[in-house]
Amino acid sequence: MALAHVLGVPRIGPNRELKFAQEAFWRGEVDEAALKAVASGIRQANWRRQHAAGLDFVTVGDFAFYDQMLNHVALLGCAPARFGFGETVGLPEYFQLARGNDACHAMEMTKWFDTNYHYLVPELKPDTHFSLDDGWLFDEVAEAQTAGFEAKPVLIGPLSFLWLSKEKAAGFNRLDLLDRLLPVYAQILARLKAIGVEWVQIDEPILALDLPADWRTAFERAYHHLNAAGLKLLLASYFGPLRENLLVALKLPVAGIHIDCVRGGDELAQVIDWLPATKVLSAGVIDGRNIWRTDLAAVFERFEGLHLRLADRLWLASSCSLLHVPASLSGETRLDPELRSWLAFADEKLAALATLKTAFNSGRQAVAAELADNARAMAARRASPRVHDAAVGARVAALTSVHDVRNSPFPVRQAAQRAHFQLPDFPTTTIGSFPQTAEIRSARARFKKGEISEADYAAAMQREIRYAVAKQEALGLDVLVHGEAERNDMVEYFGEQLAGFAFSHNGWVQSYGSRCVKPPIIYGDVARPQPMTVAWTRYAQSLTHKPVKGMLTGPVTMLQWSFVRDDQPRAATALQISLAIRDEVADLEAAGIGIIQIDEPAYREGLPLRKADWPAYLDWASRAFRISASGVSDATQIHTHMCYSEFNDILPAIAAMDADVITIETSRSDMELLRGFGVFDYPNEIGPGVYDIHSPRVPSSGEMARLLEKAAQVIPPHHLWVNPDCGLKTRGWAETEAALANMVEAAQTLRQRY
């Protein structure tokens, strides 16, 4: 009998209940008990859905008030010493680690592998010690058991925890902490065994990466230690094939292994050949990262023979945690019915697993209706005329090398731009967005509901633009933005105006903490029917003599932050988007907008996990950006923005994008991320972020000036811009004004010094 389970589920609640409770707690409107009650309700509902779908376990430990890596920092008693919390971290302290406090900046945040989820980066030093916190994990297991569920706790494995951490002192290797960490993991497993747990899922996603030899050999030592606890361990890897790490994983003393059969399915034959006769194989056959229905007949045919061989040693699973997809299609009544029939969110993926489990265990006739419905949807999508646009295909086919280069090299463009704009040294700007106030959100919601006219909505947005421009002029910023009041999301806003995109009503996924995004769905060929931003930007420019940036989202980020069609290569879709953005850039320039920012915060996020796969991606990704940006004159200045990523290993590709100015997040790393740009001798201009916009803390002008001084040691001062880390839409106006005033003062200080 095949079993079924998932590696994790969405934790924000079907209607973002966790987000609203978190933010109310941060504002002091509800107490800790109320927040914990909401969290418990979400967990209980998640377990009930898994149980009702016929899954053999409910996954416990996948819930987090902010982030799963931060959960483990608390569980393992290794909060950064600079916070002074000691070994025990309560909920208020937990949130201070994530958001900072008056004395300490927040922990660094970066992307979780190649997803748009952000995790908090543990900080490790040679004297870091670990100690077990006996709180949240064991409480949640007891909660599930009390409710009558078979609990399968999930842990981030010790090697992945160390790998994903950062060394905060020179001269030591964080792998040296493994022997100090393993006894705490052993304590966790012993506690779980004592309370009746049979299986524990241990996630080691770094097995899908290129690992140094010492990290690979450390797995055997680590898991011999953990196996001594006497629990059944399911070693889970995902997001890609294991390649040279496959045999390492299969030889470990664990009771089972999970393989991502969506992204690493080509290794299945090797897995079957090498799988020890006593081990469980958890096959990740349902895509945990995209929202297209799985071809169930194809899965059945692929695994039918394996099921006959393995019987109850075959587990059917999601490829990875369902954290990366929305909760349910049940409320999506506004979606086009045909398109909706092609989709599966988390609840529908649970149902698909249940159908597969029944088909394997009781025969296909037992779920004939479900399989027939699935087959109809697969066939309809393949045959639908709405997916392909011949004009788009012809335009992509006509692209040549002339479409992806600027007219002149950067030094020539730089001279033209400086003569045109006459900006001071250390010019100040922001990344694009300003606070999305309650008034803005209310006007947008009322417009969508038809309660106010388009003219009334436009007037309301123009008021907000006037306000933002006036505030920036009063603060003394050099290059302004219109504030993006009219935009719900930097990808959704554009996708709503492009052919080939569709949108859910409630398809929210967590990006970090309480920040949720609603990714567009790219189902067909992409084209731009009409200008998208020109009217708003032209209006803002009419209010000031200072330059106002046109603000666009780049093709790679549009791709990465959407649910992308899986019936053609991602590179082909990226080129389609780049042509749409190119048209918008040309229209902005024609409207008199001389500075245009094409944001690519997801550029590194799209990088394949294996270095051998990097060149192909970087080639088409940088080309897509250049196509979007290269149809303008030398005097038009092209900016781009990237955030929360490690850039040092792809700096040649970033330089190949040939943006005139790049802005990046650097404040949480204390300008550490900038050092690589200096060593590389990055040729164009750069704006390292001088304060963290994800924290409510307002840094002083002296603190920002210190960061700029550090930047000026590695980047030529005349190439430096001054800006926040990222957009300001999630902040309030009071803290925004205070921080920007300090930022302008810091820039003035640097002008005097240099």
Sequence and secondary structure as in RCSB ss.txt:
>XXXX:A:sequence
MALAHVLGVPRIGPNRELKFAQEAFWRGEVDEAALKAVASGIRQANWRRQHAAGLDFVTVGDFAFYDQMLNHVAL
LGCAPARFGFGETVGLPEYFQLARGNDACHAMEMTKWFDTNYHYLVPELKPDTHFSLDDGWLFDEVAEAQTAGFE
AKPVLIGPLSFLWLSKEKAAGFNRLDLLDRLLPVYAQILARLKAIGVEWVQIDEPILALDLPADWRTAFERAYHH
LNAAGLKLLLASYFGPLRENLLVALKLPVAGIHIDCVRGGDELAQVIDWLPATKVLSAGVIDGRNIWRTDLAAVF
ERFEGLHLRLADRLWLASSCSLLHVPASLSGETRLDPELRSWLAFADEKLAALATLKTAFNSGRQAVAAELADNA
RAMAARRASPRVHDAAVGARVAALTSVHDVRNSPFPVRQAAQRAHFQLPDFPTTTIGSFPQTAEIRSARARFKKG
EISEADYAAAMQREIRYAVAKQEALGLDVLVHGEAERNDMVEYFGEQLAGFAFSHNGWVQSYGSRCVKPPIIYGD
VARPQPMTVAWTRYAQSLTHKPVKGMLTGPVTMLQWSFVRDDQPRAATALQISLAIRDEVADLEAAGIGIIQIDE
PAYREGLPLRKADWPAYLDWASRAFRISASGVSDATQIHTHMCYSEFNDILPAIAAMDADVITIETSRSDMELLR
GFGVFDYPNEIGPGVYDIHSPRVPSSGEMARLLEKAAQVIPPHHLWVNPDCGLKTRGWAETEAALANMVEAAQTL
RQRY
>XXXX:A:secstr
  EEE S    S TT HHHHHHHHHHTTSS HHHHHHHHHHHHHHHHHHHHHTT S EEES   SS HHHHHHHH
TT   GGG   S   HHHHHHHHH  SSS    EEESTTSS EEE  EE TT       SHHHHHHHHHHHTT  
EEEEEE HHHHHHTSEE STT  GGGGHHHHHHHHHHHHHHHHHTT  EEEEE GGGGS   HHHHHHHHHHHHH
HHTT  EEEEE  SS  GGGHHHHHTSS SEEEEETTTSGGGHHHHHHH  TT EEEEEEE SS  B   HHHHH
HHHHHHHHHHGGGEEEEESS GGGS S STT TTS HHHHTTB  HHHHHHHHHHHHHHHHH GGGGHHHHHHHH
HHHHHHHH TTS  HHHHHHHHT  GGGGS SS HHHHHHHHHHHH   SS B   SB    HHHHHHHHHHHTT
SS HHHHHHHHHHHHHHHHHHHHHHT SSB  B TT S TTHHHHTTSEEEE  SS  EEEETTEEE   EEEEE
EE  S SSHHHHHHHHTT SS BEEEEE HHHHHHTSEE SSS HHHHHHHHHHHHHHHHHHHHHTT  EEEEE 
TTTTTTS SSGGGHHHHHHHHHHHHHHHH SS TTSEEEEEE SS  GGGHHHHHHH  SEEEE  TTTTTGGGH
HHHHHT  SEEEEB S TTSS    HHHHHHHHHHHHTTS GGGB BB SS  TTS HHHHHHHHHHHHHHHHHH
HHH 
